[in-house]
Amino acid sequence: MSLYALGLNHQTAPLAVRERVVFHVERLSEALSELKQRLAREAAILSTCNRTELYVAGEEPAAIAQWLARYHQFEPDGLRPYLYTLPHDQAVRHAFRVASGLDSMVLGEPQILGQMKEAVRSAESAGTLGTVLHKLFQRSFAVAKEVRSTTQVGAASVSMAAAAVKLAARIFPSLKDQSVLFIGAGEMIELCATHFAAQAPARITVANRTLERAEKLAHRFQGGAMELKSLPEHLHEYDIVVSSTASSLPILGKGLVERALRARRHRPMFMVDLAVPRDIEPEAGDLDDVFLYAVDDLAQIVSANVDARRSAVAQAEVIIESQVGQFMHWMQSRESVPLIRTLRMRADDLRREELDRARRMLARGDDPAKVLEALSQGLVNKLMHPPTQALNETAGEERRALARILARLFRIE
């Protein structure tokens, strides 16, 4: 059984492609079940704003790639230019690097680890996480912990949220006079709210589909809350809008933003869309006085601030390489399990034969000491017969090679 990772990320595919390949939470279990029924023995799907990756234990990566294209309604070869397939140790190394934040748009960012754990929980719930993938992800989490605790990769984290604040400061002289609206109530919005709140804006509001979740997050920042359906009446009140939801359709269309601008008398609006698929229609960015930034737009700002942590990457790669070797050794040892099981069953059959013979000897009154001696000699003779016979049936270099193997097996000097 092969292990491989297949997918695309921010390095291989533009946002317009990535947002079409997102697996939404409500359909993830169905997709995993379909994979296992038709194409894989084990499967897990990691789907974030920066990547969609399938981790698979099975035999047909080409078929998985075709399934992925069909599932997201691409032409048969429509995804091929953006996909990578990583087999065996490359897949293991990739999983370790992803969990450690080395493959992220933001070097060392911690959110990916939580997203990976959620992917594992989803696979467990769908019944598609078997022995191999379970071991892979548990090792990935352990490696990530070691990398973060022994290197500076995650130190002074430069996040999308920090980049958003930096961009906003270019538009507005002071954030203390601005009203900020957060759309969504997930981890990314919480992180953004923390960064913006540190700038003490005039007003913070959280809008969410569920009012209770919005109120809970807003309370942490002494802000207000509203439901998403209230956005059309209130959008014009906000100078800064940050959105990150799991919606499969845009939350803010160009028309809605245009009406808000008219109500604002064309005072500028700064908008950050951290969702994939996007929450804000890209066409809204064409409007005058709208400064719209999507995930990929923040990458340039982020990359300019990560140089200080790059020196720690080499140290992290050494840790990862060592752990890849250990995991591959475990994988290889699993290949011997069927043979070992058969050997033990054969040995047990021989043991039972000799034990039955010894019991018959005892039943007819033979000397117990002689019975034990016969039992031990019978076991030795039967266990040693196959290797001895194999050795006698070979000659030349084959015999010498077999002799070396037997000496190693039986630890003979």
C-alpha positions in Angstrom: 0.0 0.0 0.0 1.4 3.4 -1.0 1.2 6.7 0.9 1.1 10.0 -1.0 -0.1 13.6 -0.8 -1.9 15.2 -3.7 -3.1 18.8 -4.0 -2.4 22.4 -4.7 -1.4 25.5 -2.6 -0.6 29.2 -2.8 2.7 28.4 -4.5 1.1 26.4 -7.4 -2.3 27.9 -7.9 -3.8 31.4 -8.0 -6.7 32.3 -5.7 -9.2 32.0 -8.5 -8.4 28.3 -8.7 -7.9 27.6 -5.0 -11.3 29.0 -4.1 -13.0 26.6 -6.6 -11.3 23.6 -5.0 -12.3 24.2 -1.4 -14.1 21.4 0.4 -16.8 23.0 2.5 -17.4 21.5 6.0 -21.0 20.4 5.2 -19.8 18.2 2.3 -16.5 17.0 3.6 -17.7 13.7 5.2 -19.5 12.9 1.9 -16.3 13.5 -0.1 -14.2 11.4 2.2 -16.6 8.5 2.1 -16.7 8.6 -1.7 -12.9 8.5 -1.8 -12.7 5.5 0.5 -15.5 3.6 -1.3 -14.0 4.0 -4.7 -10.3 5.0 -4.7 -8.5 4.7 -1.3 -8.0 2.6 1.7 -7.5 5.6 3.9 -8.0 9.3 3.2 -7.9 12.8 4.8 -8.6 16.2 3.3 -6.9 19.4 4.4 -8.7 22.4 2.9 -7.7 25.9 3.9 -7.5 29.4 2.3 -4.0 28.6 1.1 -4.2 24.9 0.2 -6.3 21.9 -0.6 -4.5 18.6 -0.1 -5.5 15.0 0.0 -3.5 12.6 2.1 -4.1 9.0 0.9 -3.1 5.5 1.6 -3.8 3.6 -1.6 -2.5 2.8 -5.1 -3.9 5.2 -7.7 -2.8 8.9 -7.4 -3.8 9.6 -11.1 -7.3 8.4 -10.4 -7.5 10.7 -7.3 -6.4 13.7 -9.4 -9.2 12.9 -11.9 -11.7 12.5 -9.1 -10.7 15.9 -7.6 -11.2 17.7 -10.9 -14.6 16.0 -11.5 -15.7 16.7 -7.9 -15.1 20.5 -8.3 -16.4 20.5 -11.9 -13.2 21.2 -13.7 -12.4 19.8 -17.2 -10.6 16.4 -16.9 -7.1 18.0 -17.2 -8.2 21.4 -15.8 -6.4 21.1 -12.5 -3.3 19.3 -13.8 -1.1 22.4 -14.2 -1.6 23.3 -10.5 -1.4 19.9 -8.8 1.6 18.2 -7.1 1.7 14.5 -6.2 4.2 13.6 -3.5 4.8 9.8 -2.9 6.2 7.9 0.1 8.9 9.9 2.0 8.1 13.1 0.1 4.5 13.0 1.4 5.8 12.4 4.9 8.3 15.3 4.7 5.6 17.5 3.2 3.1 16.7 6.0 5.8 17.5 8.6 6.7 20.8 6.9 3.0 21.8 6.6 2.3 21.1 10.3 5.4 23.0 11.3 4.4 26.1 9.3 7.4 25.8 6.9 5.1 25.5 3.8 2.8 28.3 4.7 2.4 31.7 3.0 3.3 33.1 6.5 6.4 31.3 7.6 5.8 29.7 11.0 2.1 30.6 11.3 0.4 28.5 13.9 -3.2 28.4 12.4 -2.3 25.5 10.0 -1.7 23.1 12.9 -5.2 23.6 14.2 -6.6 23.2 10.7 -4.6 20.0 10.2 -6.0 18.6 13.5 -9.5 19.5 12.3 -8.8 17.6 9.1 -7.9 14.6 11.2 -11.0 14.8 13.3 -13.1 15.0 10.1 -11.4 11.9 8.7 -11.9 10.0 12.0 -15.6 10.9 12.0 -16.0 9.8 8.4 -14.2 6.5 9.1 -11.5 7.1 6.6 -8.5 7.5 9.0 -6.7 4.1 9.2 -3.4 3.0 10.9 -1.0 4.7 8.4 -2.6 8.1 8.2 -3.3 8.1 12.0 0.4 7.5 12.6 1.4 10.1 9.9 -0.6 12.9 11.5 0.3 12.1 15.1 4.0 12.2 14.1 3.3 15.5 12.2 1.9 17.1 15.3 4.8 15.8 17.4 7.3 17.2 14.9 5.5 20.5 14.8 5.7 20.7 18.5 9.5 20.0 18.5 10.1 22.5 15.7 8.2 25.3 17.5 9.8 24.6 20.9 13.4 24.2 19.8 13.7 26.7 16.9 12.8 30.3 16.3 10.6 29.6 13.3 7.4 30.7 15.0 9.0 33.6 17.0 7.6 37.1 16.5 4.9 35.6 14.3 4.1 37.7 11.2 0.4 37.0 10.4 -2.2 37.9 7.9 -3.9 39.9 10.6 -0.7 42.0 11.3 -0.4 42.6 7.6 -4.0 43.8 7.4 -3.3 46.3 10.2 -0.2 47.5 8.4 -2.1 48.0 5.1 -5.0 49.9 6.9 -2.4 52.3 8.4 -1.4 53.2 4.8 -5.0 54.3 4.0 -5.9 56.0 7.3 -3.6 58.4 9.2 -4.8 57.0 12.5 -6.9 53.9 13.2 -8.2 55.5 16.4 -10.7 57.4 14.4 -12.0 54.5 12.4 -14.9 52.1 12.7 -14.0 48.4 12.1 -16.4 45.7 11.0 -15.5 42.0 11.3 -17.6 39.5 9.3 -17.4 36.0 10.7 -16.5 34.7 14.2 -13.8 32.1 13.5 -10.2 31.8 14.5 -8.9 34.1 11.7 -11.4 36.9 12.6 -10.5 36.5 16.3 -6.8 37.0 15.4 -7.6 40.0 13.3 -9.8 41.6 15.9 -7.0 41.2 18.5 -4.5 43.0 16.2 -7.0 45.8 15.3 -8.2 46.2 18.9 -4.6 46.9 19.9 -4.8 50.1 17.8 -7.8 51.3 19.8 -10.2 52.0 16.9 -13.2 54.2 17.6 -15.7 51.3 17.1 -15.6 47.5 16.7 -18.5 45.4 15.5 -18.7 41.7 14.7 -21.3 40.4 12.2 -22.0 36.7 12.0 -24.7 34.3 10.8 -25.3 33.3 14.4 -25.8 36.4 16.6 -24.8 34.5 19.8 -21.3 33.8 18.4 -20.9 37.4 17.2 -21.8 38.7 20.7 -19.4 36.3 22.4 -16.5 37.5 20.3 -17.5 41.2 20.3 -17.7 41.1 24.1 -13.9 40.4 24.3 -13.2 43.7 22.6 -15.9 45.8 24.1 -17.6 45.9 20.7 -21.1 45.4 19.2 -22.6 42.5 17.3 -25.2 42.0 14.5 -26.5 39.3 12.2 -25.3 39.1 8.6 -28.7 40.0 7.3 -28.3 43.4 8.9 -25.2 44.3 6.7 -27.1 46.1 3.9 -28.4 48.7 6.4 -25.2 49.2 8.3 -22.2 48.6 6.0 -21.9 52.3 5.2 -21.0 53.0 8.9 -17.7 51.2 8.7 -14.3 52.4 7.4 -12.6 49.1 7.7 -14.2 45.7 6.8 -12.4 42.4 7.4 -14.2 39.2 6.3 -13.4 35.5 6.8 -16.4 33.1 6.7 -16.9 29.6 5.4 -19.6 30.8 3.0 -19.6 29.2 -0.4 -21.0 32.4 -2.0 -20.0 36.0 -1.6 -21.3 37.9 1.5 -20.7 41.4 0.0 -21.5 42.0 -3.7 -20.4 44.9 -5.8 -23.8 46.5 -5.7 -24.0 46.4 -1.9 -20.6 48.0 -1.6 -21.5 50.7 -4.2 -24.6 51.7 -2.2 -22.5 51.9 1.0 -20.1 54.2 -0.8 -22.9 56.5 -1.8 -24.2 56.7 1.7 -20.6 57.4 2.9 -20.4 60.2 0.3 -17.4 58.4 -1.1 -15.2 58.4 2.0 -12.8 55.5 1.4 -13.4 52.0 2.6 -10.6 49.6 3.3 -11.7 45.9 2.9 -9.7 42.7 3.6 -11.1 39.4 2.3 -9.4 36.5 4.0 -11.9 33.9 2.9 -11.5 31.2 0.3 -13.8 31.1 -1.6 -14.0 34.9 -1.4 -16.6 36.7 0.7 -16.3 40.0 -1.2 -16.9 40.1 -5.0 -13.6 41.0 -6.6 -15.4 43.5 -8.8 -16.0 45.6 -5.7 -12.3 46.4 -5.8 -12.8 48.2 -9.1 -14.9 50.9 -7.4 -13.3 54.3 -6.7 -12.6 54.8 -3.0 -12.5 51.0 -2.3 -9.2 49.4 -1.3 -9.8 45.7 -1.5 -7.2 43.1 -0.6 -7.5 39.3 -0.8 -5.4 36.6 0.7 -2.7 36.6 -2.0 -2.4 40.4 -1.9 -1.2 40.2 1.7 1.6 37.8 0.8 4.0 40.5 -0.4 3.8 42.4 2.9 4.1 39.2 4.9 7.1 37.9 2.9 9.0 41.2 3.6 8.8 40.5 7.3 9.9 36.9 7.6 13.6 37.2 6.8 14.4 37.3 10.5 13.0 33.8 10.9 14.6 32.1 7.9 17.8 31.3 9.7 15.8 29.0 11.9 14.4 27.1 8.9 17.6 25.1 8.4 17.5 23.9 12.0 13.8 22.9 11.5 14.6 21.0 8.3 17.2 18.9 10.2 14.6 17.9 12.8 12.1 17.1 10.0 14.6 15.0 8.0 15.4 12.9 11.1 11.7 12.2 11.8 11.0 11.4 8.1 13.6 8.6 8.3 12.0 7.2 11.5 8.6 7.3 9.9 9.7 5.5 6.7 11.4 2.9 8.8 8.1 2.3 10.5 6.3 2.1 7.1 8.9 -0.4 5.9 8.5 -2.6 9.0 4.8 -2.8 8.4 5.5 -4.5 5.0 7.0 -7.4 7.0 3.9 -7.8 9.2 2.2 -10.4 7.0 5.4 -12.5 6.7 6.0 -12.3 10.4 2.4 -13.3 11.1 2.7 -16.3 8.8 6.1 -17.4 10.4 4.5 -17.3 13.8 1.5 -19.2 12.7 3.7 -21.9 11.1 5.9 -22.1 14.3 2.7 -22.4 16.4 1.5 -25.2 14.2 4.7 -27.1 14.8 4.5 -26.4 18.5 1.0 -27.9 18.6 2.1 -31.0 16.8 4.9 -31.7 19.2 2.7 -30.9 22.2 0.1 -33.4 21.0 2.8 -36.0 20.6 4.1 -35.3 24.1 0.7 -35.7 25.6 0.1 -39.0 23.9 3.5 -40.2 25.3 2.6 -39.1 28.8 -0.9 -40.8 28.5 0.7 -44.2 27.8 3.0 -43.8 30.8 6.4 -42.7 29.3 9.0 -41.2 31.5 8.2 -37.4 31.8 11.9 -36.5 31.5 12.2 -38.4 28.2 8.9 -36.8 27.0 10.3 -33.3 27.6 13.6 -34.3 25.9 11.7 -35.6 22.9 9.5 -32.5 22.8 12.4 -30.1 22.8 14.3 -32.1 20.1 11.2 -32.4 18.0 10.7 -28.6 18.1 14.3 -27.9 17.2 14.3 -30.4 14.3 11.2 -29.0 12.8 12.1 -25.4 13.2 15.6 -25.9 11.8 14.6 -28.1 8.9 13.5 -25.4 6.4 16.6 -23.2 6.7 18.9 -26.2 6.7 17.2 -27.6 3.6 17.4 -24.2 1.9 21.1 -24.0 2.6 21.7 -27.5 1.3 19.8 -26.8 -1.9 22.0 -23.8 -2.9 25.5 -23.4 -4.1 28.2 -20.8 -4.9 27.4 -17.1 -4.2 23.8 -17.8 -3.5 24.7 -20.3 -0.8 27.2 -17.8 0.7 24.6 -15.0 0.7 22.0 -17.3 2.3 24.6 -18.3 4.9 25.3 -14.7 5.8 21.5 -14.1 6.2 21.0 -17.1 8.4 24.0 -16.1 10.5 22.4 -12.7 11.0 19.0 -14.1 11.7 20.3 -16.5 14.4 22.9 -14.0 15.6 25.8 -16.4 15.0 29.3 -14.8 15.0 
